[in-house]
Structure formats: C-alpha cells, structure tokens
Amino acid sequence: MAFVSVSSPLDTLLNLQRDLARLSTTAPAFDMGISGRGGFPLVNLFSDNEGYVVCMEAPGLQLDHVSIESHGRTLTLKGERVLKTLEGGSFHRRERRSGTFARSFQIPADGDIERADASYQHGILTIRVPKREAAKPRQISVKTS
C-alpha cells in the first residue's frame, strides 16, 4: 500500500509564501520593474501636473559615465558608479553599491519623451518628461449669444 501525503490549502499557501520570501531575499538583483526590489541605483518615478519625473540616487556619479536613451515609450538609464579608496586603504564596511547599471522604465503614453530634460544636483539625477500638449487639461470658455 502506497502512502499518500495530503496537504491542506493553507499548507500550500504557506509554502508559496515561504518560497516567495526566500526568492526576494536571496536574489537582490532580481528586479520586477518600477515597484521591484533590488534595483541599483534606487529610482523614484512619479507624476505631477506637468508630466513625469524620474529621480535616481546617484551620489558621486560622474556624468560622463551616464547615458540616458529613449526608444518609443521606454526610457533607459545606463552608467557606472566607481567607488574609490585612498591609496593603501581598504573598506571596513561597504554599503554603497558600485559597478555598471542599466534601468529601464515605461513612460505613460501621454508623456512626450522628445521634450525630456535631465539635471543633476545634490547627488540626484532628475529626468523630467512633460505631458503632451494634447494630454494637458485646457480651459474652454463659454460664449453667450
């Protein structure tokens, strides 16, 4: 006679939750998009009345090591962050990541990537993508006859 193991739906859900938690903590480079964990460097993407804003934490980044490209509605940031130590020095603790990176984001259809601009201030790279003029609200006046 064969032994059959029967698990409850609750056991199945708990096992799935445990597997997902293990995956998210053991694979820090696994990026699930804008809301995913583990992306390098850290990025916020939000909208305001004028359009969309991408803010990337980039302290110590040399701008000649950065490129910003667009293809269709996809905005891609590529670059390299180099951490230097003093000659003869070594790290005792290293929390800031370094190396090459590439982050891509889909900009909503009403964003006008052709008019995007970028600035770098206080260690933050900011890219502004304005909304298309047709997507912005406009006031329509009512005429009396």
C-alpha positions in Angstrom: 0.0 0.0 0.0 1.4 3.4 -1.0 1.5 6.3 1.4 -0.2 9.5 0.0 0.6 12.8 1.5 -2.3 15.2 1.7 -1.6 18.9 2.3 -4.2 21.4 3.2 -4.8 24.6 1.1 -3.3 26.5 4.0 -0.1 24.5 3.9 0.2 25.1 0.1 -0.2 28.9 0.6 2.3 29.0 3.4 4.8 27.1 1.3 4.3 29.5 -1.6 4.7 32.5 0.8 7.9 31.0 2.1 9.3 30.4 -1.4 8.5 33.9 -2.5 10.1 35.4 0.6 13.2 33.3 0.0 13.4 34.4 -3.6 13.0 38.1 -2.8 15.8 38.0 -0.1 18.3 35.7 -1.9 18.2 37.3 -5.3 18.8 41.1 -4.8 19.5 41.7 -8.5 16.1 40.3 -9.5 14.1 43.4 -10.5 10.4 43.2 -11.1 10.2 46.7 -12.7 9.4 50.0 -11.1 7.9 48.6 -8.0 10.5 45.8 -7.7 13.2 45.5 -5.0 16.9 45.4 -5.5 17.4 47.8 -8.4 20.6 49.7 -8.5 20.7 52.7 -8.2 17.5 53.4 -6.4 14.9 55.3 -8.5 11.6 57.0 -7.8 9.2 57.6 -10.7 6.2 59.8 -10.1 3.9 62.2 -11.9 3.0 65.9 -11.3 0.8 68.4 -13.1 3.3 68.9 -15.8 4.4 65.4 -16.6 6.5 62.5 -15.2 9.6 62.7 -13.1 12.4 60.1 -12.7 14.7 60.7 -9.7 17.7 58.5 -9.4 20.0 58.4 -6.3 23.5 59.0 -7.8 25.9 60.4 -5.2 29.4 60.6 -6.5 28.3 59.7 -10.0 30.5 61.1 -12.8 28.2 62.4 -15.5 30.5 61.2 -18.3 29.7 57.7 -17.1 26.0 58.1 -17.6 23.7 57.8 -20.7 20.0 58.4 -21.0 18.3 56.9 -24.0 14.7 56.6 -25.2 13.2 54.1 -27.6 9.4 54.5 -28.0 8.0 55.0 -24.6 10.9 53.2 -22.8 13.5 55.4 -21.0 16.8 53.7 -20.2 19.5 54.9 -17.8 22.9 53.3 -18.2 26.1 54.1 -16.4 28.8 53.1 -14.0 29.5 54.2 -10.4 33.1 53.9 -9.3 33.9 53.9 -5.6 37.4 54.9 -4.9 39.5 54.3 -1.8 42.6 56.1 -0.7 45.9 54.6 -1.8 46.7 51.8 0.6 43.3 51.9 2.1 40.6 49.2 2.3 36.9 49.0 3.1 35.9 48.1 6.6 32.2 48.4 5.7 30.8 48.9 2.3 27.1 49.6 1.9 27.0 51.8 -1.3 27.0 49.6 -4.4 29.2 50.3 -7.4 29.6 49.0 -10.9 27.7 49.2 -14.1 23.9 49.6 -14.1 21.0 49.8 -16.5 17.5 50.7 -15.5 14.5 50.9 -18.0 11.1 52.4 -17.4 7.9 52.6 -19.5 6.7 56.2 -19.6 2.9 56.5 -20.0 1.6 57.2 -23.5 0.8 60.9 -22.7 4.5 61.6 -21.9 6.5 63.5 -24.5 9.9 61.9 -24.3 11.1 64.0 -27.2 11.0 67.1 -24.9 12.5 65.3 -21.8 15.4 67.1 -20.0 17.8 66.0 -17.3 19.6 67.7 -14.4 22.0 66.6 -11.7 22.0 68.3 -8.3 23.0 67.2 -4.7 23.6 63.6 -5.9 20.2 63.2 -7.5 19.8 62.7 -11.3 16.3 64.1 -12.2 14.7 63.5 -15.6 11.5 65.4 -16.4 9.2 64.1 -19.2 6.5 66.7 -19.9 3.0 65.6 -20.9 2.0 66.1 -24.5 0.1 69.3 -25.0 -3.0 67.3 -26.2 -3.0 65.4 -22.8 -2.9 68.6 -20.7 -6.3 69.9 -19.5 -7.3 73.2 -21.1 -10.0 75.7 -20.2 -12.8 76.1 -22.6 -14.7 79.4 -22.3 -18.4 79.6 -22.8 -19.7 82.2 -25.1 -23.1 83.9 -24.8 -25.2 84.6 -27.9 
